[in-house]
Structures are given as C-alpha cells and as structure tokens.
C-alpha cells in the first residue's frame, strides 16, 4: 500500500474518475461518477488519523475518521450502482 488505510481506496476512486473521463465514459454516466468522486474524497478524509483529545471537554474525537470512512463506502456503493445502471440502460 502506498499510504495507510483507506486513503489508497480514495485515491483509486479518484484515479478511476480521471481514467473514465479520459475514456469518454463519464459523459454518459455523469451522476454515478459524481457520487464516486464524493466517495473518494470522503475515503481520503477517513484515512487521516485524528486522535485528538480535548482536555477541557474530555472527549475523544477519533470516531470522526470512522464516520467519513463509512459514508465514503456508502457513497461508493451508490455511485457504483448508478454507473452500472446508466451504462446498462445506455442513457
């Protein structure tokens, strides 16, 4: 792995977006690729480790990367379904 954790998956999704744009697939399936781009950004955000402890509040905010990761995978699933749907119907 180039980076640690889900940052690799986020970069892979954004790289797939660039390759799809280059191949001309993005014009036919714009909505799905937008969801995949958002998923890639969320997965990159989820890969950063923020184990910040706020002493005044005594709250550990290390759950935030997990939330970004879960949302990123959900967006990736929605985007993959949209791309497959739009490619199969030929819209």
PEDA-V943989 format. One record per backbone hydrogen bond with DSSP energy under -1.0 kcal/mol. CO is the residue of the C=O (numbers start at 1). NH is the residue of the N-H. Records with the same first field share a line. If there is no record, write none. Layout:
CO=NH  NH
This chain:
6=10
7=11
8=12
9=13
10=14
11=15
12=16
13=17
14=18
15=19
16=20
17=21
18=22
19=23
20=25  26
25=29
29=33
30=34
31=35
32=36
33=37
34=38
35=39
36=40
37=41
38=42
39=43
40=44
41=45
42=46
50=52
52=61
54=58
59=54
61=64
63=67
64=68
65=69
66=70
67=71
68=72
69=73
70=74
71=75
72=76
73=77
74=78
75=79
76=80
77=81
78=82
79=83
80=84
81=85
82=86
83=87
84=88
85=89
86=90  91
